[in-house]
Each structure stands twice: as structure tokens, then as C-alpha cells.
Amino acid sequence: MKDVTQKLPTHREATAEGKIFMPPEIQTMLRERQLEKGDALEVARVAGIMAAKKTPDMIPLCHPIPITGVDVEYEFEPDGVRVKATVRTIAQTGVEMEALAAVSLITLTLYDMLKPYYKALEIHEIRLLKKSGGKSGDYVYIGSSANGDTKPI
């Protein structure tokens, strides 16, 4: 585990996204809360918040940090639902892993709640969109280059 003892706590924020692919009729069921298990969007939101708070329990050597806020957004697209999670803290280390964990568990929860209605669900495009704070400064995802390297701003 990296020693962050000498680092000063600063405001840090990270946003991650992911997408779960599904046909329009499944999106309608999701949007209109017609699932037998209940409101999947709200259950998944709570799962994402819990994942952000429990990230150090799931990822070895990840520092436990105080989470001061988690926001979850859903955007319905023609071929699925894009999920974004923004996590905030005032700490000695960042919240990128917490944002990525949140998005991962949100999409997995949606998968679990939708699988009785459609078996070919797919989860893709989980990535860090942006982060701010800390020694390394700000980062914004603007796409991947041909060799797979991302381009920080």
C-alpha cells in the first residue's frame, strides 16, 4: 500500500461511466418500473453508493477514505443505458477507484434485475471520465489513441 501519511487532504472528485446494452422494450420496462424485483434504477443507485463506500474491502491495497458524496446519473440511449457516477472526498488520495467500482456495481445490479427479461445484456465502456484534485492534477477522458493510450488534458 502506498504511504500517503505526508500528503495533505484536498478536495478530490472523480466521474466514471459505463453502459449496459439492451433493446428498447427492456428500456421501457426499466423506465416505467415494470420489473417484478422493483425499481431497478433506484436499487442500482443504492448499490453504486454502497460500492463506492466499500471499495477498499473489494480492491486490495486501496486506501479507505471518507466519501463525502456520490451522484448517479442515467442516460437512456437507443441501444442501452449509460451510467455515470461521481464520487467526492476530502482526503489524501483520490476517488477514481470508488467511481469505477460504483459504475461497475450499478451496471451489474441492472444486469441482475433485467436478466429474467432479456438474456443477451452486455456491459461495456467502463472508464474514468474525469478526475480533479491531488498532486497529479486534473484529467479528462477525450478518447483513446490508436495504441490504446488515453490523452489527459
Backbone as JSON Lines, residues from 0, in Angstrom:
{"i":0,"aa":"M","n":[0.85,-1.17,0.0],"ca":[0.0,0.0,0.0],"c":[0.89,1.24,0.0]}
{"i":1,"aa":"K","n":[0.56,2.2,-0.83],"ca":[1.34,3.42,-0.89],"c":[1.13,4.23,0.38]}
{"i":2,"aa":"D","n":[2.2,4.75,0.93],"ca":[2.14,5.56,2.15],"c":[1.74,6.99,1.78]}
{"i":3,"aa":"V","n":[0.58,7.43,2.25],"ca":[0.11,8.79,1.97],"c":[0.13,9.67,3.22]}
{"i":4,"aa":"T","n":[0.86,9.24,4.24],"ca":[0.91,9.94,5.52],"c":[1.27,11.41,5.37]}
{"i":5,"aa":"Q","n":[2.25,11.72,4.54],"ca":[2.74,13.08,4.42],"c":[1.9,13.96,3.48]}
{"i":6,"aa":"K","n":[0.96,13.37,2.78],"ca":[0.14,14.15,1.85],"c":[-0.95,14.88,2.61]}
{"i":7,"aa":"L","n":[-1.26,16.09,2.18],"ca":[-2.33,16.86,2.8],"c":[-3.67,16.47,2.18]}
{"i":8,"aa":"P","n":[-4.72,16.41,3.0],"ca":[-6.06,16.16,2.45],"c":[-6.48,17.32,1.55]}
{"i":9,"aa":"T","n":[-7.0,17.0,0.38],"ca":[-7.53,18.01,-0.54],"c":[-8.86,17.52,-1.08]}
{"i":10,"aa":"H","n":[-9.63,18.44,-1.65],"ca":[-10.9,18.07,-2.28],"c":[-10.59,17.31,-3.56]}
{"i":11,"aa":"R","n":[-11.21,16.16,-3.7],"ca":[-10.98,15.32,-4.88],"c":[-12.32,14.83,-5.39]}
{"i":12,"aa":"E","n":[-12.39,14.67,-6.71],"ca":[-13.64,14.22,-7.33],"c":[-13.29,13.39,-8.55]}
{"i":13,"aa":"A","n":[-14.07,12.36,-8.79],"ca":[-13.87,11.53,-9.97],"c":[-15.23,11.11,-10.52]}
{"i":14,"aa":"T","n":[-15.31,11.06,-11.84],"ca":[-16.52,10.6,-12.52],"c":[-16.15,9.45,-13.45]}
{"i":15,"aa":"A","n":[-16.91,8.38,-13.37],"ca":[-16.72,7.22,-14.24],"c":[-18.04,6.94,-14.96]}
{"i":16,"aa":"E","n":[-17.95,6.19,-16.04],"ca":[-19.16,5.81,-16.76],"c":[-19.06,4.38,-17.25]}
{"i":17,"aa":"G","n":[-20.2,3.84,-17.59],"ca":[-20.3,2.52,-18.19],"c":[-21.61,2.44,-18.93]}
{"i":18,"aa":"K","n":[-21.78,1.4,-19.71],"ca":[-23.03,1.26,-20.46],"c":[-23.49,-0.18,-20.42]}
{"i":19,"aa":"I","n":[-24.79,-0.34,-20.26],"ca":[-25.39,-1.67,-20.35],"c":[-26.31,-1.65,-21.59]}
{"i":20,"aa":"F","n":[-26.02,-2.55,-22.51],"ca":[-26.76,-2.6,-23.77],"c":[-28.0,-3.47,-23.62]}
{"i":21,"aa":"M","n":[-29.12,-2.97,-24.18],"ca":[-30.39,-3.69,-24.13],"c":[-31.32,-3.13,-25.2]}
{"i":22,"aa":"P","n":[-32.33,-3.9,-25.61],"ca":[-33.27,-3.41,-26.62],"c":[-34.26,-2.4,-26.01]}
{"i":23,"aa":"P","n":[-34.91,-1.63,-26.88],"ca":[-35.85,-0.59,-26.41],"c":[-36.98,-1.11,-25.52]}
{"i":24,"aa":"E","n":[-37.48,-2.3,-25.78],"ca":[-38.6,-2.8,-24.96],"c":[-38.16,-3.08,-23.52]}
{"i":25,"aa":"I","n":[-36.92,-3.46,-23.32],"ca":[-36.4,-3.67,-21.96],"c":[-36.17,-2.32,-21.3]}
{"i":26,"aa":"Q","n":[-35.7,-1.34,-22.07],"ca":[-35.55,0.02,-21.53],"c":[-36.89,0.57,-21.06]}
{"i":27,"aa":"T","n":[-37.94,0.29,-21.82],"ca":[-39.28,0.76,-21.44],"c":[-39.69,0.15,-20.11]}
{"i":28,"aa":"M","n":[-39.48,-1.14,-19.94],"ca":[-39.8,-1.8,-18.67],"c":[-39.02,-1.16,-17.52]}
{"i":29,"aa":"L","n":[-37.74,-0.89,-17.77],"ca":[-36.87,-0.28,-16.76],"c":[-37.35,1.13,-16.42]}
{"i":30,"aa":"R","n":[-37.59,1.93,-17.44],"ca":[-38.0,3.32,-17.27],"c":[-39.35,3.43,-16.56]}
{"i":31,"aa":"E","n":[-40.27,2.52,-16.9],"ca":[-41.62,2.56,-16.33],"c":[-41.75,1.73,-15.06]}
{"i":32,"aa":"R","n":[-40.62,1.24,-14.56],"ca":[-40.57,0.49,-13.3],"c":[-41.56,-0.68,-13.27]}
{"i":33,"aa":"Q","n":[-41.51,-1.48,-14.35],"ca":[-42.41,-2.62,-14.51],"c":[-41.74,-3.95,-14.17]}
{"i":34,"aa":"L","n":[-40.66,-3.93,-13.42],"ca":[-39.93,-5.15,-13.11],"c":[-40.47,-5.79,-11.84]}
{"i":35,"aa":"E","n":[-40.52,-7.11,-11.85],"ca":[-41.0,-7.85,-10.69],"c":[-40.18,-7.56,-9.43]}
{"i":36,"aa":"K","n":[-38.87,-7.37,-9.6],"ca":[-38.0,-7.12,-8.45],"c":[-38.09,-5.69,-7.92]}
{"i":37,"aa":"G","n":[-38.79,-4.8,-8.63],"ca":[-38.93,-3.43,-8.14],"c":[-38.23,-2.42,-9.03]}
{"i":38,"aa":"D","n":[-37.97,-1.25,-8.47],"ca":[-37.37,-0.13,-9.19],"c":[-35.87,-0.37,-9.34]}
{"i":39,"aa":"A","n":[-35.49,-0.92,-10.48],"ca":[-34.09,-1.31,-10.7],"c":[-33.16,-0.1,-10.71]}
{"i":40,"aa":"L","n":[-33.62,1.03,-11.21],"ca":[-32.76,2.21,-11.24],"c":[-32.41,2.68,-9.83]}
{"i":41,"aa":"E","n":[-33.38,2.66,-8.94],"ca":[-33.11,3.09,-7.57],"c":[-32.28,2.06,-6.81]}
{"i":42,"aa":"V","n":[-32.59,0.77,-7.0],"ca":[-31.79,-0.28,-6.36],"c":[-30.34,-0.2,-6.82]}
{"i":43,"aa":"A","n":[-30.14,0.01,-8.12],"ca":[-28.78,0.11,-8.67],"c":[-28.06,1.35,-8.15]}
{"i":44,"aa":"R","n":[-28.79,2.46,-7.99],"ca":[-28.19,3.68,-7.44],"c":[-27.65,3.42,-6.04]}
{"i":45,"aa":"V","n":[-28.46,2.77,-5.21],"ca":[-28.02,2.44,-3.84],"c":[-26.83,1.48,-3.88]}
{"i":46,"aa":"A","n":[-26.87,0.51,-4.78],"ca":[-25.74,-0.42,-4.92],"c":[-24.46,0.32,-5.29]}
{"i":47,"aa":"G","n":[-24.57,1.31,-6.16],"ca":[-23.4,2.09,-6.55],"c":[-22.82,2.9,-5.39]}
{"i":48,"aa":"I","n":[-23.68,3.49,-4.61],"ca":[-23.23,4.23,-3.43],"c":[-22.53,3.29,-2.46]}
{"i":49,"aa":"M","n":[-23.13,2.13,-2.23],"ca":[-22.52,1.15,-1.34],"c":[-21.17,0.69,-1.87]}
{"i":50,"aa":"A","n":[-21.07,0.49,-3.18],"ca":[-19.79,0.06,-3.78],"c":[-18.72,1.11,-3.58]}
{"i":51,"aa":"A","n":[-19.07,2.38,-3.77],"ca":[-18.09,3.45,-3.57],"c":[-17.58,3.44,-2.13]}
{"i":52,"aa":"K","n":[-18.48,3.25,-1.19],"ca":[-18.09,3.27,0.23],"c":[-17.3,2.03,0.63]}
{"i":53,"aa":"K","n":[-17.5,0.92,-0.07],"ca":[-16.85,-0.35,0.28],"c":[-15.69,-0.72,-0.64]}
{"i":54,"aa":"T","n":[-15.25,0.2,-1.48],"ca":[-14.18,-0.09,-2.43],"c":[-12.94,-0.7,-1.78]}
{"i":55,"aa":"P","n":[-12.45,-0.19,-0.64],"ca":[-11.24,-0.79,-0.04],"c":[-11.45,-2.22,0.43]}
{"i":56,"aa":"D","n":[-12.7,-2.62,0.63],"ca":[-12.98,-4.01,1.01],"c":[-12.92,-4.94,-0.2]}
{"i":57,"aa":"M","n":[-13.04,-4.38,-1.41],"ca":[-13.08,-5.2,-2.62],"c":[-11.78,-5.17,-3.42]}
{"i":58,"aa":"I","n":[-11.03,-4.07,-3.33],"ca":[-9.82,-3.92,-4.12],"c":[-8.62,-3.92,-3.18]}
{"i":59,"aa":"P","n":[-7.76,-4.92,-3.28],"ca":[-6.6,-4.99,-2.38],"c":[-5.75,-3.73,-2.46]}
{"i":60,"aa":"L","n":[-5.27,-3.29,-1.33],"ca":[-4.36,-2.16,-1.16],"c":[-4.99,-0.8,-1.48]}
{"i":61,"aa":"C","n":[-6.29,-0.74,-1.66],"ca":[-6.98,0.51,-1.89],"c":[-7.22,1.18,-0.53]}
{"i":62,"aa":"H","n":[-6.83,2.44,-0.41],"ca":[-6.97,3.15,0.87],"c":[-8.44,3.38,1.24]}
{"i":63,"aa":"P","n":[-8.79,3.17,2.49],"ca":[-10.13,3.58,2.93],"c":[-10.15,5.1,3.09]}
{"i":64,"aa":"I","n":[-11.1,5.75,2.45],"ca":[-11.19,7.2,2.52],"c":[-12.63,7.61,2.82]}
{"i":65,"aa":"P","n":[-12.81,8.78,3.4],"ca":[-14.18,9.23,3.68],"c":[-14.86,9.7,2.39]}
{"i":66,"aa":"I","n":[-15.96,9.1,2.07],"ca":[-16.73,9.5,0.89],"c":[-17.68,10.61,1.34]}
{"i":67,"aa":"T","n":[-17.59,11.78,0.72],"ca":[-18.45,12.88,1.13],"c":[-19.66,13.06,0.22]}
{"i":68,"aa":"G","n":[-19.66,12.39,-0.93],"ca":[-20.81,12.47,-1.83],"c":[-20.69,11.51,-2.98]}
{"i":69,"aa":"V","n":[-21.84,10.99,-3.41],"ca":[-21.91,10.13,-4.6],"c":[-23.17,10.52,-5.37]}
{"i":70,"aa":"D","n":[-23.0,10.87,-6.63],"ca":[-24.13,11.16,-7.51],"c":[-24.17,10.12,-8.63]}
{"i":71,"aa":"V","n":[-25.37,9.66,-8.95],"ca":[-25.55,8.68,-10.02],"c":[-26.5,9.27,-11.06]}
{"i":72,"aa":"E","n":[-26.13,9.14,-12.33],"ca":[-26.97,9.61,-13.43],"c":[-27.21,8.48,-14.42]}
{"i":73,"aa":"Y","n":[-28.41,8.46,-14.99],"ca":[-28.76,7.5,-16.04],"c":[-29.13,8.28,-17.29]}
{"i":74,"aa":"E","n":[-28.63,7.79,-18.43],"ca":[-28.98,8.39,-19.72],"c":[-29.43,7.26,-20.64]}
{"i":75,"aa":"F","n":[-30.7,7.3,-21.03],"ca":[-31.22,6.28,-21.93],"c":[-30.8,6.63,-23.35]}
{"i":76,"aa":"E","n":[-30.21,5.63,-24.03],"ca":[-29.76,5.77,-25.41],"c":[-30.48,4.73,-26.25]}
{"i":77,"aa":"P","n":[-30.47,4.85,-27.56],"ca":[-31.23,3.91,-28.39],"c":[-30.89,2.44,-28.16]}
{"i":78,"aa":"D","n":[-29.63,2.15,-27.8],"ca":[-29.21,0.76,-27.64],"c":[-28.92,0.36,-26.2]}
{"i":79,"aa":"G","n":[-29.25,1.22,-25.23],"ca":[-28.99,0.86,-23.84],"c":[-29.04,2.04,-22.89]}
{"i":80,"aa":"V","n":[-28.44,1.85,-21.74],"ca":[-28.45,2.89,-20.71],"c":[-27.01,3.19,-20.3]}
{"i":81,"aa":"R","n":[-26.64,4.46,-20.39],"ca":[-25.33,4.91,-19.94],"c":[-25.47,5.34,-18.48]}
{"i":82,"aa":"V","n":[-24.5,4.91,-17.68],"ca":[-24.5,5.18,-16.24],"c":[-23.27,6.01,-15.92]}
{"i":83,"aa":"K","n":[-23.46,7.05,-15.11],"ca":[-22.33,7.86,-14.63],"c":[-22.4,7.94,-13.12]}
{"i":84,"aa":"A","n":[-21.25,7.84,-12.49],"ca":[-21.15,8.01,-11.04],"c":[-20.04,9.01,-10.76]}
{"i":85,"aa":"T","n":[-20.36,9.99,-9.93],"ca":[-19.39,10.98,-9.48],"c":[-19.22,10.83,-7.98]}
{"i":86,"aa":"V","n":[-17.97,10.69,-7.55],"ca":[-17.66,10.48,-6.14],"c":[-16.76,11.62,-5.68]}
{"i":87,"aa":"R","n":[-17.04,12.13,-4.47],"ca":[-16.28,13.23,-3.9],"c":[-15.73,12.87,-2.52]}
{"i":88,"aa":"T","n":[-14.6,13.5,-2.2],"ca":[-13.99,13.31,-0.89],"c":[-13.09,14.5,-0.57]}
{"i":89,"aa":"I","n":[-12.7,14.61,0.66],"ca":[-11.58,15.44,1.08],"c":[-10.64,14.46,1.77]}
{"i":90,"aa":"A","n":[-9.56,14.13,1.07],"ca":[-8.69,13.05,1.57],"c":[-7.28,13.22,1.02]}
{"i":91,"aa":"Q","n":[-6.41,12.29,1.4],"ca":[-5.01,12.3,0.98],"c":[-4.78,11.55,-0.32]}
{"i":92,"aa":"T","n":[-5.81,10.89,-0.81],"ca":[-5.71,10.14,-2.06],"c":[-7.05,10.21,-2.78]}
{"i":93,"aa":"G","n":[-7.03,9.9,-4.07],"ca":[-8.19,10.13,-4.93],"c":[-9.3,9.1,-4.85]}
{"i":94,"aa":"V","n":[-10.36,9.37,-5.62],"ca":[-11.57,8.54,-5.6],"c":[-11.87,7.91,-6.96]}
{"i":95,"aa":"E","n":[-10.83,7.74,-7.79],"ca":[-11.06,7.12,-9.09],"c":[-11.58,5.69,-8.96]}
{"i":96,"aa":"M","n":[-10.98,4.92,-8.08],"ca":[-11.4,3.52,-7.92],"c":[-12.81,3.44,-7.37]}
{"i":97,"aa":"E","n":[-13.18,4.37,-6.51],"ca":[-14.53,4.39,-5.95],"c":[-15.57,4.69,-7.03]}
{"i":98,"aa":"A","n":[-15.26,5.62,-7.93],"ca":[-16.18,5.93,-9.03],"c":[-16.31,4.74,-9.98]}
{"i":99,"aa":"L","n":[-15.19,4.1,-10.29],"ca":[-15.22,2.93,-11.18],"c":[-15.95,1.76,-10.52]}
{"i":100,"aa":"A","n":[-15.75,1.56,-9.23],"ca":[-16.46,0.49,-8.51],"c":[-17.96,0.76,-8.51]}
{"i":101,"aa":"A","n":[-18.33,2.02,-8.31],"ca":[-19.75,2.39,-8.3],"c":[-20.4,2.05,-9.64]}
{"i":102,"aa":"V","n":[-19.79,2.48,-10.74],"ca":[-20.35,2.21,-12.06],"c":[-20.41,0.71,-12.33]}
{"i":103,"aa":"S","n":[-19.38,0.0,-11.93],"ca":[-19.37,-1.46,-12.15],"c":[-20.53,-2.13,-11.43]}
{"i":104,"aa":"L","n":[-20.74,-1.76,-10.18],"ca":[-21.81,-2.42,-9.43],"c":[-23.19,-1.94,-9.87]}
{"i":105,"aa":"I","n":[-23.31,-0.7,-10.3],"ca":[-24.59,-0.23,-10.84],"c":[-24.97,-1.05,-12.06]}
{"i":106,"aa":"T","n":[-24.03,-1.22,-13.01],"ca":[-24.36,-1.98,-14.22],"c":[-24.6,-3.46,-13.9]}
{"i":107,"aa":"L","n":[-23.85,-4.01,-12.96],"ca":[-24.09,-5.41,-12.57],"c":[-25.45,-5.59,-11.9]}
{"i":108,"aa":"T","n":[-25.85,-4.62,-11.11],"ca":[-27.17,-4.69,-10.46],"c":[-28.28,-4.6,-11.5]}
{"i":109,"aa":"L","n":[-28.13,-3.7,-12.47],"ca":[-29.12,-3.63,-13.55],"c":[-29.17,-4.94,-14.32]}
{"i":110,"aa":"Y","n":[-28.0,-5.51,-14.59],"ca":[-27.94,-6.81,-15.27],"c":[-28.74,-7.86,-14.49]}
{"i":111,"aa":"D","n":[-28.49,-7.93,-13.19],"ca":[-29.17,-8.92,-12.35],"c":[-30.68,-8.74,-12.37]}
{"i":112,"aa":"M","n":[-31.13,-7.5,-12.31],"ca":[-32.57,-7.24,-12.25],"c":[-33.26,-7.36,-13.6]}
{"i":113,"aa":"L","n":[-32.5,-7.26,-14.69],"ca":[-33.08,-7.34,-16.03],"c":[-32.93,-8.71,-16.69]}
{"i":114,"aa":"K","n":[-32.05,-9.54,-16.17],"ca":[-31.76,-10.81,-16.84],"c":[-32.97,-11.74,-16.98]}
{"i":115,"aa":"P","n":[-33.98,-11.7,-16.11],"ca":[-35.15,-12.55,-16.35],"c":[-35.92,-12.17,-17.62]}
{"i":116,"aa":"Y","n":[-35.74,-10.94,-18.1],"ca":[-36.5,-10.45,-19.25],"c":[-35.71,-10.48,-20.55]}
{"i":117,"aa":"Y","n":[-34.37,-10.5,-20.42],"ca":[-33.53,-10.47,-21.61],"c":[-32.16,-11.03,-21.26]}
{"i":118,"aa":"K","n":[-31.78,-12.12,-21.91],"ca":[-30.55,-12.83,-21.56],"c":[-29.28,-12.25,-22.19]}
{"i":119,"aa":"A","n":[-29.42,-11.46,-23.26],"ca":[-28.24,-11.0,-24.01],"c":[-27.78,-9.6,-23.6]}
{"i":120,"aa":"L","n":[-27.99,-9.22,-22.35],"ca":[-27.49,-7.94,-21.86],"c":[-25.97,-7.92,-21.93]}
{"i":121,"aa":"E","n":[-25.39,-6.76,-22.22],"ca":[-23.94,-6.63,-22.27],"c":[-23.52,-5.37,-21.54]}
{"i":122,"aa":"I","n":[-22.42,-5.47,-20.79],"ca":[-21.85,-4.33,-20.09],"c":[-20.54,-3.98,-20.78]}
{"i":123,"aa":"H","n":[-20.38,-2.71,-21.15],"ca":[-19.19,-2.25,-21.87],"c":[-18.82,-0.85,-21.41]}
{"i":124,"aa":"E","n":[-17.68,-0.39,-21.91],"ca":[-17.28,1.01,-21.85],"c":[-17.13,1.56,-20.43]}
{"i":125,"aa":"I","n":[-16.73,0.74,-19.48],"ca":[-16.48,1.25,-18.14],"c":[-15.13,1.95,-18.16]}
{"i":126,"aa":"R","n":[-15.15,3.23,-17.78],"ca":[-13.91,4.02,-17.84],"c":[-14.02,5.26,-16.95]}
{"i":127,"aa":"L","n":[-12.86,5.78,-16.6],"ca":[-12.79,7.03,-15.88],"c":[-12.99,8.17,-16.88]}
{"i":128,"aa":"L","n":[-13.94,9.05,-16.6],"ca":[-14.19,10.19,-17.48],"c":[-13.37,11.4,-17.09]}
{"i":129,"aa":"K","n":[-13.3,11.65,-15.78],"ca":[-12.53,12.8,-15.32],"c":[-12.23,12.67,-13.84]}
{"i":130,"aa":"K","n":[-11.2,13.39,-13.44],"ca":[-10.86,13.45,-12.03],"c":[-10.22,14.8,-11.76]}
{"i":131,"aa":"S","n":[-10.39,15.27,-10.53],"ca":[-9.77,16.53,-10.15],"c":[-9.2,16.4,-8.75]}
{"i":132,"aa":"G","n":[-8.21,17.22,-8.48],"ca":[-7.58,17.25,-7.17],"c":[-6.35,16.36,-7.12]}
{"i":133,"aa":"G","n":[-5.56,16.62,-6.1],"ca":[-4.37,15.8,-5.89],"c":[-3.16,16.28,-6.65]}
{"i":134,"aa":"K","n":[-2.04,15.64,-6.37],"ca":[-0.74,16.02,-6.93],"c":[-0.69,15.9,-8.45]}
{"i":135,"aa":"S","n":[-1.35,14.88,-9.0],"ca":[-1.27,14.67,-10.45],"c":[-2.18,15.61,-11.23]}
{"i":136,"aa":"G","n":[-3.02,16.38,-10.55],"ca":[-3.85,17.37,-11.24],"c":[-5.1,16.79,-11.87]}
{"i":137,"aa":"D","n":[-5.67,17.56,-12.77],"ca":[-6.93,17.18,-13.4],"c":[-6.7,16.27,-14.6]}
{"i":138,"aa":"Y","n":[-7.73,15.48,-14.9],"ca":[-7.69,14.56,-16.04],"c":[-9.09,14.54,-16.64]}
{"i":139,"aa":"V","n":[-9.17,14.57,-17.97],"ca":[-10.44,14.43,-18.69],"c":[-10.22,13.44,-19.82]}
{"i":140,"aa":"Y","n":[-11.08,12.44,-19.9],"ca":[-11.0,11.44,-20.97],"c":[-11.52,12.07,-22.26]}
{"i":141,"aa":"I","n":[-10.73,11.99,-23.32],"ca":[-11.18,12.51,-24.61],"c":[-11.09,11.44,-25.69]}
{"i":142,"aa":"G","n":[-11.01,10.21,-25.29],"ca":[-10.93,9.12,-26.24],"c":[-9.58,8.44,-26.18]}
{"i":143,"aa":"S","n":[-9.47,7.36,-26.9],"ca":[-8.24,6.58,-26.92],"c":[-7.52,6.78,-28.24]}
{"i":144,"aa":"S","n":[-6.2,6.75,-28.18],"ca":[-5.42,6.83,-29.4],"c":[-5.32,5.43,-30.01]}
{"i":145,"aa":"A","n":[-4.71,5.34,-31.15],"ca":[-4.6,4.06,-31.87],"c":[-3.89,2.98,-31.04]}
{"i":146,"aa":"N","n":[-2.94,3.38,-30.18],"ca":[-2.22,2.38,-29.4],"c":[-2.87,2.13,-28.05]}
{"i":147,"aa":"G","n":[-4.04,2.72,-27.81],"ca":[-4.75,2.45,-26.56],"c":[-4.45,3.42,-25.45]}
{"i":148,"aa":"D","n":[-3.51,4.34,-25.65],"ca":[-3.2,5.33,-24.61],"c":[-4.28,6.39,-24.56]}
{"i":149,"aa":"T","n":[-4.67,6.79,-23.36],"ca":[-5.61,7.89,-23.25],"c":[-4.86,9.2,-23.28]}
{"i":150,"aa":"K","n":[-5.57,10.27,-23.49],"ca":[-4.95,11.57,-23.63],"c":[-5.45,12.47,-22.5]}
{"i":151,"aa":"P","n":[-4.62,12.74,-21.49],"ca":[-5.06,13.64,-20.43],"c":[-5.07,15.09,-20.89]}
{"i":152,"aa":"I","n":[-5.93,15.89,-20.27],"ca":[-5.96,17.33,-20.55],"c":[-5.4,18.04,-19.35]}
